[in-house]
Amino acid sequence: MTFLFSFRLCQGISQEKALFYPSMANEEDDPIIQEIDVFLARSLLEKLYLFQYPIRPASMTYDDVTHLSAKIKPKQQKVELEMAIDTLNPNYCRSKGEQIALNVDGTCTDETSTYSSKLMDKQTFCSSQAASNVSRYAAAVYKKGELHLTPLHGILQLRPSFTYLDKADAKHREREAVNEGGDSSQDEAEDDVKQITVRFSRPETEQARQRRVQSYEFLQKRQAEEHWVHLHYYGLKDSRSEHERQYLFSQGHGLAENTELIKSPSEYLMMLMPPSVEEENEKPMAPSNVLSMAQLRTLPLADQIKILMKNVKVMPFANLLGLLGSGTDPTAVLRCVQQVALLVQGNWVVKSDVLYPKDTSSPHSGVPAEVLCRGRDFVMWKFTQDRWVVRKEVAAVTKLCPEDVKDFLEHMSVARINKGWEFMLPYDEDFVKKHPDIVQRQQMLWMGIQAKLEKVYNLLKEHLTPKKQEAQSAHPLLVSGEQRVNMAKAKVKQNYGQLEKELQRQKAEMKSNDSSAKPDAPNIRIKEEPVSVEEPMDTSAHEGLNNGLVNGLHPAQGPMEPVNGHLPGGCIDRVAQELKAFVSSTFKKQFVLTLSELKRLFNLHLASLPPGHTLFSGISDKMLQDMVLDTGCKQILVPFPPQTAASPDELKVYALWEAGDTYDQHRQVLLEIFSKNYRVRRNVIQSQLSQECGEDLNKQEVDRVLKDCCVSYGGMWYLKGTVQS
């Protein structure tokens, strides 16, 4: 975008009056001498710097000076230039230059020497900012009655740098230390032994961390960490300089339609001389974490919910709706709150990664945010299993410092004397009844989190099993009449199997007695329903929370379950199609999967589906394995070592046999190799591939096949998911 200004030069009055008060110019009979158009060039916007060099003799221009090197730190706007010194000038003291080079580099010369010619033949200039605000400065070029302005991005003053003197002092101190060390004897060295007192620093508080971050030493360290960017210097008469100089002129300024800046005289005055902001700076600033409700409601809905959850941390859904104001769509709130919070006992608790963003650390122990998120997720997961959590148990599992664990517990619970930590809000039965689909989806998410926690913390059985309700009789939970009825139904279903077995046994005894007493009596067979050996895939969380509720979901309110492992006939085709689509897409992305990993991915897929989806009707392990084989995959019988501690699901390995690309044959040969060996070296794989495929494969092709199916560990290659620690 090109902006066009114009101003007129008059004889008697000032230029400002001629610009803003043209009528005054006419009244005072001050004729206009010339009108000059002013253009704003934007090609070098945020790239143009003004360098101010030290004063030199008028006879010597900077075009005559040889620039040896240049480098810049863009964030700090810091430039360092090296310029050659004219050692042939009669005013140059050669003996002094040789002495300075000798003091800096010593007698030896190598690549690290400052002056390789043994003569001070160059000088370093380092920059400093001349002005903090350069928005009102510009570089101007006048050409053919037009004035072209380019805003400056920075004004830097270049001053001589005397770091070579520091190097000379360091060399001098080293020589003195060597001389003193040579004169000392062994006895004197023994006398120099001093007692050392070891002190352990206390954990850094948030206030101390803020002071440290704002200290001069910390800022200097941060500035030193920024890397230099080396530049190439072009002289004044170089063709590249002439090319870059053309960018100082506005491009396409001849187009009349680009003239958009049409302001009134008062607006021009306001732009040239804006009002003073000193009064605004004197006003005390509010803390960064304070936001009024009026300001909050000007933000988008997702940002409002994130800010509220981050500050409150635990909140019932009804309270959240009340804070957002009347007229807010509850469906939109539900959609947004699931992005920043998780459901615990019917209440919403802010996610750990919202409180501990990436690249942050604990103010107490300094551990990274990833470790803190895992520890807090473990505490949240424990509260989905029970109303009470013991602090020592959390510290023993997470291995975090007591201050971090206390912060986790204070976010969502209240300490009770001789009892532990109790979840701070009562169970929200109303939300669970109104939104069973949301509760089901949150249950799936917690299953995925539980699987990650089991792998990271190696959780034992007592950690996974919730405590019995009898141990909490001191603080019983409220149980509604409907819950009691459902509990009774569940108990009847549990006892029904035992009663049925007893009845069948009695019938069998009566049948044998009748057949022995009356051998000629016809055989009477009782029609029995076949019992399938299939069992539904384990997608349910542990029982024991809120009198049989699983994270707020009652078993009777769950999705339709299969009968004896079989789905109802009406939805078999739709479920098969959805399941086949999931399996096909999964194996096209990951060619090799264990049954355990496939079930984990399937649970995450279920959590992303909308409520009421057909896949919620129940999928058994056998159905999932049969579908894997139907989609063109094969089970690889990997010869695991006898002492392996892997679970049965981790021992079942499936691989996509034909993907339809040029690497199918190579992958098949690779999979056959792993059907005979648990782990293989790379050279064995490469030779076998070359032998079976009849061609010499290059490294890139072998890497592609190995990347699809294998992982490397300890110099050996394993199929994905089969590495045992």
Secondary structure as UniProt FT lines:
FT   STRAND          4..10
FT   HELIX           15..20
FT   HELIX           22..27
FT   TURN            28..29
FT   STRAND          32..40
FT   TURN            43..47
FT   STRAND          49..52
FT   TURN            58..59
FT   TURN            62..63
FT   STRAND          67..73
FT   TURN            74..77
FT   STRAND          78..84
FT   TURN            87..88
FT   TURN            90..91
FT   HELIX           94..105
FT   TURN            111..112
FT   TURN            116..117
FT   STRAND          122..129
FT   TURN            135..136
FT   STRAND          138..143
FT   TURN            144..145
FT   STRAND          146..151
FT   STRAND          154..160
FT   HELIX           163..183
FT   HELIX           186..191
FT   HELIX           206..213
FT   HELIX           216..225
FT   STRAND          229..231
FT   TURN            236..237
FT   HELIX           239..245
FT   HELIX           246..248
FT   TURN            251..254
FT   HELIX           256..258
FT   HELIX           265..272
FT   HELIX           278..282
FT   TURN            288..289
FT   HELIX           293..296
FT   TURN            297..298
FT   HELIX           301..312
FT   STRAND          314..315
FT   HELIX           317..324
FT   TURN            326..327
FT   HELIX           330..340
FT   STRAND          341..344
FT   TURN            345..346
FT   STRAND          347..350
FT   HELIX           352..355
FT   TURN            358..359
FT   TURN            363..365
FT   HELIX           369..385
FT   STRAND          388..389
FT   HELIX           391..398
FT   HELIX           402..412
FT   STRAND          413..416
FT   TURN            417..419
FT   STRAND          420..423
FT   HELIX           429..434
FT   HELIX           436..457
FT   HELIX           461..464
FT   HELIX           469..472
FT   TURN            473..474
FT   HELIX           481..517
FT   TURN            519..520
FT   TURN            546..548
FT   STRAND          549..550
FT   TURN            551..552
FT   HELIX           555..557
FT   TURN            564..565
FT   HELIX           569..571
FT   HELIX           572..589
FT   STRAND          592..594
FT   HELIX           595..607
FT   TURN            611..612
FT   HELIX           614..617
FT   HELIX           621..630
FT   TURN            631..632
FT   STRAND          633..636
FT   TURN            642..643
FT   HELIX           648..651
FT   STRAND          653..656
FT   TURN            662..663
FT   HELIX           664..674
FT   TURN            675..676
FT   HELIX           682..693
FT   HELIX           699..709
FT   STRAND          710..713
FT   TURN            714..715
FT   STRAND          716..719
FT   TURN            720..721
//
